[in-house]
Amino acid sequence: MNASSFDQAGVRNYALVTLAYWGFTITDGALRMLVLLYFHTLGYTPLEVAMLFLFYEIFGIVTNFFGGWIGTRFGVKLTLYGGIALQIVALLLLTPVNESWAIALAVPYVMFAQAISGIAKDLTKMSSKSAIRLVIPQEAQSSLFKWVAILTGSKNALKGAGFFLGSLLLGTFGYTNALIAMAVGLFVVLLSSWWLPASMGKVKTKIKFRQLFSKSKEINILSAARFFLFGARDVWFVVALPVFLYGTLNWSFEQVGGFLAIWVIGYGLVQSFAPTLLRRIGSGRAPQASTIRFWTGILMAVPAAIAIALQMGRPAGQTIIIGLTIFGVVFAFNSAVHSYLVLAYSQDDKVALNVGFYYMANSGGRLAGTVLSGLVFQRYGLVGCLWVSAVFVVLAELVTLRLPDPQAAQAIAQKQGGS
């Protein structure tokens, strides 16, 4: 860090936001793996398992839509810690469910609890990303890219650790005790991180309802690309891959959770180091529109290549490990540049609104990917999911062809604001 990027209060706020986000992220990853594996072992079909996460994604869309408005009106402290508190509620709500519950009762109940978890996740994410933009000056674009990448990359690494933790807790302590342990841990995070300024992210002017819909061409384009990008990941990652590993390749809980954990941790580490790596292979300046087009273009070929290899009869375990490792590295660069660009295109007084709108599209892509992951896998297997993933990446690439560079977009926005 340097003085031009942070003052002392900024350092403290960055640390508080990051620690709170880390604590939440571990439980979020652990809960997803816990629910997925537990209900799969109870005999739920892939589509039924996918339906358990349906409200998680739907309410994530709603939360991101209104969350930006709440953040600008009441401050991101309220939305950040409100998200953590709601996650505790979701964890405790899930504890009574067991194998004696009929599917007709268990599915809607778990969907309701997951809806609360979806609200919690996107309140926390929107708040964390907005807070980072607010503690770094507008002119410090390289520093912004660096610290956003560190926050996002570390979050993904810890989410991967959460995947392993969830499978480990399930195998060691059982479903109910694992949920209680996570709720207690998250309550400690809530109590120990209560010193963010209440005014952070607030704006003095009243935000009108029509302003919730982004009118920035750049944010709209980037949001559409984000929808397809994350749909491309989750169509094979959410349900298809873990069920394939457990049910087809006969991996244990710990092996499934461990592999997914390593994948997400590696993805997060690459994302954290993306600014340094891009600086070495590029001109040293912050990412441009061409950067995201380049990395999305490379990603187009990866799921298609994995699908072809599986169709040609290549060893499934080896093909998946190698192919998804490549996918994770390329996807990490895409995600890091995406997370930077949405903030680079945003002015201070609109950052929470823009981030909320942008992650609404992210949640929409995850929703589409989640539903398709269960549906396509049940009918066409993992290969079918990979082909759908390839199509989604192609669509993301086509959308980004209209994306301008951040500096040009900011100059136009400032000119319009002054006229």
C-alpha positions as CSV (number, residue, x, y, z in Angstrom):
1,M,0.0,0.0,0.0
2,N,1.1,3.6,-0.4
3,A,-0.1,6.9,0.7
4,S,-1.6,7.8,-2.7
5,S,-3.9,4.9,-2.5
6,F,-5.0,4.7,1.1
7,D,-5.0,6.9,4.2
8,Q,-5.0,5.4,7.7
9,A,-8.7,5.2,7.9
10,G,-8.8,3.5,4.5
11,V,-6.4,0.8,5.6
12,R,-8.5,0.1,8.6
13,N,-11.7,0.0,6.6
14,Y,-10.2,-2.2,3.9
15,A,-9.0,-4.7,6.6
16,L,-12.4,-4.7,8.3
17,V,-14.3,-5.3,5.1
18,T,-11.9,-8.0,4.0
19,L,-12.0,-9.9,7.3
20,A,-15.8,-9.8,7.4
21,Y,-16.0,-11.0,3.8
22,W,-13.5,-13.8,4.4
23,G,-15.5,-15.1,7.4
24,F,-18.7,-15.0,5.4
25,T,-17.2,-16.7,2.4
26,I,-15.9,-19.7,4.2
27,T,-19.4,-20.5,5.5
28,D,-21.0,-19.8,2.1
29,G,-18.8,-22.3,0.4
30,A,-19.2,-24.9,3.2
31,L,-22.9,-24.6,3.2
32,R,-23.2,-25.1,-0.6
33,M,-21.1,-28.3,-0.5
34,L,-22.9,-29.5,2.7
35,V,-26.3,-29.2,1.2
36,L,-25.4,-30.6,-2.2
37,L,-23.7,-33.8,-0.8
38,Y,-26.2,-34.4,2.0
39,F,-29.3,-34.3,-0.1
40,H,-27.6,-36.2,-2.9
41,T,-26.9,-39.0,-0.4
42,L,-30.6,-38.9,0.6
43,G,-31.5,-39.9,-3.0
44,Y,-32.4,-36.6,-4.5
45,T,-32.0,-36.4,-8.3
46,P,-29.6,-33.8,-9.9
47,L,-32.5,-31.6,-10.9
48,E,-34.0,-31.8,-7.4
49,V,-30.7,-30.8,-5.9
50,A,-30.4,-27.9,-8.3
51,M,-33.9,-26.8,-7.3
52,L,-32.7,-26.5,-3.7
53,F,-30.4,-23.6,-4.8
54,L,-33.1,-22.0,-7.1
55,F,-34.2,-19.4,-4.5
56,Y,-30.6,-18.8,-3.5
57,E,-29.9,-17.4,-7.0
58,I,-33.3,-15.8,-7.6
59,F,-33.2,-13.8,-4.3
60,G,-29.6,-12.9,-5.1
61,I,-30.9,-11.1,-8.2
62,V,-33.5,-9.3,-6.2
63,T,-31.0,-8.4,-3.5
64,N,-28.5,-7.0,-5.9
65,F,-31.2,-4.9,-7.6
66,F,-32.3,-3.2,-4.3
67,G,-29.1,-3.7,-2.4
68,G,-27.3,-0.9,-4.2
69,W,-30.1,1.5,-3.4
70,I,-30.1,0.4,0.3
71,G,-26.3,0.9,0.4
72,T,-26.4,4.4,-1.0
73,R,-29.2,5.4,1.4
74,F,-28.1,3.8,4.6
75,G,-24.4,3.0,4.0
76,V,-22.6,-0.2,3.1
77,K,-22.0,-1.0,6.8
78,L,-25.7,-1.9,7.2
79,T,-25.8,-4.1,4.2
80,L,-22.5,-5.8,5.0
81,Y,-23.3,-6.8,8.5
82,G,-27.0,-7.4,7.7
83,G,-25.8,-10.0,5.2
84,I,-23.7,-11.8,7.8
85,A,-26.6,-11.8,10.3
86,L,-29.0,-13.3,7.7
87,Q,-26.5,-16.0,6.9
88,I,-26.5,-17.1,10.6
89,V,-30.3,-17.2,10.4
90,A,-30.1,-19.4,7.2
91,L,-27.7,-21.8,8.8
92,L,-29.9,-22.3,11.9
93,L,-33.1,-22.7,9.8
94,L,-31.5,-25.6,8.0
95,T,-30.6,-27.6,11.1
96,P,-33.9,-29.4,11.7
97,V,-34.0,-31.0,8.2
98,N,-33.2,-34.8,8.2
99,E,-33.8,-38.0,6.3
100,S,-37.3,-38.4,7.8
101,W,-38.6,-35.3,6.1
102,A,-40.7,-36.0,2.9
103,I,-39.2,-34.5,-0.2
104,A,-42.5,-32.5,-0.7
105,L,-41.8,-30.8,2.6
106,A,-38.0,-30.6,2.6
107,V,-37.5,-29.1,-0.9
108,P,-39.6,-25.9,-0.3
109,Y,-38.3,-25.5,3.3
110,V,-34.6,-25.7,2.1
111,M,-35.4,-23.4,-0.8
112,F,-36.7,-20.8,1.7
113,A,-33.6,-21.1,3.9
114,Q,-31.4,-20.9,0.8
115,A,-33.3,-17.8,-0.3
116,I,-32.2,-16.1,3.0
117,S,-28.6,-17.3,2.3
118,G,-28.8,-15.9,-1.2
119,I,-29.9,-12.5,0.2
120,A,-27.1,-12.7,2.7
121,K,-24.4,-13.6,0.1
122,D,-25.2,-10.8,-2.3
123,L,-25.6,-8.1,0.4
124,T,-22.2,-9.0,1.7
125,K,-20.6,-9.2,-1.8
126,M,-22.1,-5.9,-3.0
127,S,-21.1,-4.1,0.2
128,S,-17.5,-5.4,0.1
129,K,-16.9,-4.5,-3.5
130,S,-18.4,-1.1,-3.1
131,A,-16.4,-0.4,0.1
132,I,-13.1,-1.1,-1.7
133,R,-14.0,1.4,-4.4
134,L,-14.7,4.0,-1.8
135,V,-11.4,3.8,0.1
136,I,-9.2,4.1,-3.1
137,P,-9.0,7.4,-5.0
138,Q,-10.6,7.6,-8.4
139,E,-7.2,8.4,-10.1
140,A,-5.4,5.4,-8.6
141,Q,-6.6,2.8,-11.2
142,S,-3.6,0.5,-10.9
143,S,-4.0,0.3,-7.1
144,L,-7.8,-0.3,-7.5
145,F,-7.2,-3.2,-9.9
146,K,-4.6,-4.6,-7.4
147,W,-6.7,-4.5,-4.3
148,V,-9.9,-5.5,-5.9
149,A,-8.1,-8.6,-7.3
150,I,-6.7,-9.4,-3.9
151,L,-10.1,-9.1,-2.2
152,T,-11.9,-11.2,-4.9
153,G,-9.1,-13.7,-5.3
154,S,-8.8,-14.3,-1.5
155,K,-12.5,-14.6,-1.3
156,N,-12.6,-17.4,-4.0
157,A,-9.6,-19.1,-2.4
158,L,-11.5,-19.2,1.0
159,K,-14.7,-20.3,-0.7
160,G,-12.7,-23.3,-2.0
161,A,-11.5,-23.9,1.5
162,G,-15.2,-23.7,2.5
163,F,-16.0,-26.5,0.0
164,F,-13.5,-28.8,1.7
165,L,-14.6,-27.7,5.1
166,G,-18.3,-28.4,4.3
167,S,-17.5,-31.9,3.1
168,L,-15.1,-32.5,6.0
169,L,-17.7,-31.3,8.6
170,L,-20.4,-33.5,7.0
171,G,-18.2,-36.6,7.1
172,T,-16.9,-35.9,10.6
173,F,-19.7,-34.3,12.6
174,G,-22.8,-34.9,10.6
175,Y,-25.2,-32.4,8.9
176,T,-26.8,-30.7,11.9
177,N,-23.6,-30.2,14.0
178,A,-21.8,-28.9,11.0
179,L,-24.4,-26.2,10.5
180,I,-24.4,-25.2,14.2
181,A,-20.6,-24.9,14.2
182,M,-20.6,-22.6,11.2
183,A,-23.3,-20.4,12.7
184,V,-21.3,-20.0,15.9
185,G,-18.1,-19.1,13.9
186,L,-20.0,-16.5,11.8
187,F,-21.5,-14.9,15.0
188,V,-17.9,-14.4,16.2
189,V,-17.1,-12.6,13.0
190,L,-20.1,-10.4,13.4
191,L,-19.2,-9.4,16.9
192,S,-15.5,-8.7,16.1
193,S,-15.9,-6.5,13.1
194,W,-18.3,-3.7,14.0
195,W,-16.1,-0.6,13.4
196,L,-16.8,0.5,9.9
197,P,-18.1,4.1,9.6
198,A,-21.8,4.1,9.3
199,S,-21.7,6.8,6.6
200,M,-19.6,4.8,4.2
201,G,-21.3,4.7,0.8
202,K,-24.2,7.0,1.7
203,V,-25.2,9.7,-0.8
204,K,-26.9,13.0,0.2
205,T,-29.2,13.1,-2.8
206,K,-32.3,11.0,-2.9
207,I,-32.1,8.1,-5.3
208,K,-35.1,7.7,-7.6
209,F,-36.5,4.3,-8.5
210,R,-35.6,4.7,-12.2
211,Q,-32.0,5.1,-11.2
212,L,-31.9,1.5,-10.0
213,F,-31.7,0.6,-13.7
214,S,-28.2,1.4,-14.9
215,K,-28.2,3.9,-17.7
216,S,-24.5,3.5,-18.3
217,K,-23.8,1.7,-21.6
218,E,-20.5,0.3,-20.1
219,I,-22.2,-1.1,-17.0
220,N,-25.0,-2.6,-19.1
221,I,-22.6,-4.3,-21.5
222,L,-20.3,-5.6,-18.8
223,S,-23.3,-6.9,-16.8
224,A,-24.6,-8.8,-19.9
225,A,-21.1,-10.3,-20.4
226,R,-21.0,-11.2,-16.7
227,F,-24.4,-13.1,-17.0
228,F,-23.1,-15.4,-19.7
229,L,-19.6,-15.8,-18.1
230,F,-20.9,-17.0,-14.8
231,G,-23.6,-19.1,-16.4
232,A,-20.8,-20.8,-18.4
233,R,-19.1,-21.7,-15.1
234,D,-22.1,-22.8,-13.0
235,V,-23.7,-24.9,-15.7
236,W,-21.1,-27.6,-15.0
237,F,-19.8,-26.6,-11.6
238,V,-22.8,-26.3,-9.3
239,V,-24.5,-29.7,-9.7
240,A,-23.1,-31.6,-12.6
241,L,-19.5,-31.9,-11.6
242,P,-19.8,-32.9,-7.9
243,V,-22.6,-35.4,-8.7
244,F,-20.5,-36.8,-11.6
245,L,-17.4,-37.2,-9.4
246,Y,-19.4,-38.8,-6.5
247,G,-21.9,-40.9,-8.5
248,T,-20.0,-41.8,-11.7
249,L,-16.3,-41.8,-10.6
250,N,-17.2,-43.0,-7.1
251,W,-15.1,-40.4,-5.3
252,S,-15.7,-40.0,-1.5
253,F,-17.1,-36.8,0.2
254,E,-13.6,-35.7,1.1
255,Q,-12.3,-36.3,-2.4
256,V,-15.1,-34.4,-4.1
257,G,-14.9,-31.5,-1.6
258,G,-11.1,-31.6,-1.7
259,F,-10.9,-31.4,-5.5
260,L,-13.5,-28.5,-5.7
261,A,-11.6,-26.8,-2.9
262,I,-8.3,-27.0,-4.7
263,W,-9.9,-25.8,-7.9
264,V,-11.5,-22.8,-6.3
265,I,-8.4,-22.0,-4.2
266,G,-6.2,-22.1,-7.2
267,Y,-8.7,-20.0,-9.2
268,G,-8.6,-17.5,-6.3
269,L,-4.9,-17.4,-6.1
270,V,-4.5,-16.8,-9.9
271,Q,-7.2,-14.0,-9.5
272,S,-5.2,-12.4,-6.7
273,F,-2.0,-12.4,-8.8
274,A,-3.7,-11.3,-12.0
275,P,-2.6,-7.6,-11.8
276,T,1.1,-8.6,-11.4
277,L,0.9,-11.3,-14.1
278,L,-0.9,-8.9,-16.5
279,R,1.6,-6.2,-15.8
280,R,4.4,-8.5,-16.8
281,I,2.9,-9.7,-20.0
282,G,1.3,-6.3,-21.0
283,S,2.2,-2.7,-21.0
284,G,2.0,-2.2,-17.2
285,R,-1.2,-0.1,-17.4
286,A,-4.6,-1.0,-15.9
287,P,-6.8,-3.4,-18.0
288,Q,-8.7,-2.1,-21.0
289,A,-11.7,-3.4,-22.9
290,S,-9.4,-5.4,-25.2
291,T,-8.1,-7.2,-22.1
292,I,-11.4,-8.8,-21.3
293,R,-12.1,-9.6,-25.0
294,F,-8.7,-11.4,-25.2
295,W,-9.2,-13.6,-22.1
296,T,-12.9,-14.4,-22.9
297,G,-11.7,-15.4,-26.4
298,I,-9.3,-17.9,-25.0
299,L,-11.9,-19.3,-22.6
300,M,-14.3,-20.1,-25.5
301,A,-12.2,-23.1,-26.6
302,V,-11.7,-24.7,-23.1
303,P,-15.1,-26.3,-22.3
304,A,-15.5,-27.4,-25.9
305,A,-12.1,-29.1,-25.8
306,I,-13.0,-30.9,-22.6
307,A,-16.3,-32.1,-24.0
308,I,-14.6,-33.4,-27.2
309,A,-11.9,-35.2,-25.2
310,L,-14.6,-37.0,-23.1
311,Q,-16.6,-37.9,-26.2
312,M,-13.4,-39.4,-27.7
313,G,-13.2,-41.7,-24.7
314,R,-10.2,-40.1,-22.9
315,P,-9.9,-41.1,-19.2
316,A,-12.6,-39.0,-17.5
317,G,-10.8,-38.3,-14.2
318,Q,-7.6,-37.2,-16.0
319,T,-9.5,-35.1,-18.6
320,I,-11.6,-33.3,-16.0
321,I,-8.6,-32.5,-13.7
322,I,-6.4,-31.1,-16.6
323,G,-9.2,-29.4,-18.5
324,L,-10.8,-27.7,-15.5
325,T,-7.5,-26.6,-14.3
326,I,-7.0,-24.7,-17.6
327,F,-10.5,-23.4,-17.4
328,G,-10.0,-22.2,-13.9
329,V,-6.8,-20.2,-14.8
330,V,-8.3,-18.5,-17.8
331,F,-11.6,-17.9,-16.0
332,A,-9.7,-16.3,-13.1
333,F,-8.2,-13.7,-15.4
334,N,-11.6,-13.0,-16.8
335,S,-13.2,-12.6,-13.4
336,A,-10.4,-10.3,-12.1
337,V,-10.6,-8.0,-15.0
338,H,-14.4,-7.9,-14.8
339,S,-14.3,-7.0,-11.1
340,Y,-11.9,-4.2,-11.8
341,L,-13.8,-2.8,-14.8
342,V,-17.2,-2.4,-13.0
343,L,-15.5,-0.2,-10.5
344,A,-13.4,1.6,-13.1
345,Y,-16.5,2.5,-15.0
346,S,-18.3,3.8,-11.8
347,Q,-18.2,7.3,-10.2
348,D,-18.1,7.6,-6.4
349,D,-21.8,8.6,-6.0
350,K,-23.0,5.6,-8.2
351,V,-20.6,2.9,-7.2
352,A,-23.1,1.0,-4.9
353,L,-25.9,1.2,-7.5
354,N,-23.6,0.1,-10.3
355,V,-22.1,-2.8,-8.3
356,G,-25.6,-3.9,-7.2
357,F,-26.9,-3.8,-10.8
358,Y,-23.8,-5.6,-12.1
359,Y,-24.0,-8.4,-9.5
360,M,-27.7,-8.7,-10.2
361,A,-26.6,-9.9,-13.7
362,N,-24.0,-12.1,-12.0
363,S,-26.7,-13.8,-10.0
364,G,-28.9,-14.1,-13.1
365,G,-26.1,-16.0,-14.8
366,R,-25.6,-18.2,-11.7
367,L,-29.4,-18.9,-11.7
368,A,-29.4,-19.9,-15.3
369,G,-26.3,-22.0,-14.8
370,T,-27.7,-23.7,-11.7
371,V,-31.0,-24.8,-13.3
372,L,-29.3,-25.9,-16.5
373,S,-26.6,-27.8,-14.5
374,G,-29.3,-30.1,-13.0
375,L,-31.5,-30.2,-16.1
376,V,-28.8,-30.7,-18.7
377,F,-26.8,-33.2,-16.6
378,Q,-29.8,-35.3,-15.9
379,R,-30.6,-35.6,-19.7
380,Y,-27.2,-35.3,-21.4
381,G,-24.6,-35.8,-18.8
382,L,-21.5,-33.7,-18.1
383,V,-20.6,-33.5,-21.7
384,G,-23.9,-31.7,-22.5
385,C,-23.2,-29.2,-19.7
386,L,-19.8,-28.5,-21.1
387,W,-21.2,-27.7,-24.6
388,V,-23.8,-25.4,-23.0
389,S,-20.9,-23.7,-21.2
390,A,-19.0,-23.2,-24.5
391,V,-22.1,-21.5,-26.0
392,F,-22.4,-19.2,-23.0
393,V,-18.7,-18.1,-23.3
394,V,-19.2,-17.3,-27.0
395,L,-22.1,-15.1,-26.1
396,A,-20.1,-13.3,-23.5
397,E,-17.4,-12.6,-26.0
398,L,-19.8,-11.2,-28.5
399,V,-21.3,-8.9,-25.9
400,T,-17.9,-7.4,-25.0
401,L,-17.1,-6.4,-28.6
402,R,-19.0,-3.1,-27.8
403,L,-17.2,-2.3,-24.6
404,P,-15.1,1.0,-24.6
405,D,-12.0,1.6,-22.5
406,P,-12.6,2.8,-18.9
407,Q,-10.7,6.1,-19.3
408,A,-12.7,7.1,-22.3
409,A,-15.9,6.2,-20.6
410,Q,-15.0,8.2,-17.5
411,A,-14.1,11.2,-19.6
412,I,-17.5,11.2,-21.3
413,A,-19.3,10.7,-18.0
414,Q,-17.5,13.7,-16.4
415,K,-18.2,15.8,-19.5
416,Q,-21.8,15.0,-19.3
417,G,-21.9,15.6,-15.6
418,G,-20.5,19.1,-16.0
419,S,-22.7,20.1,-18.9
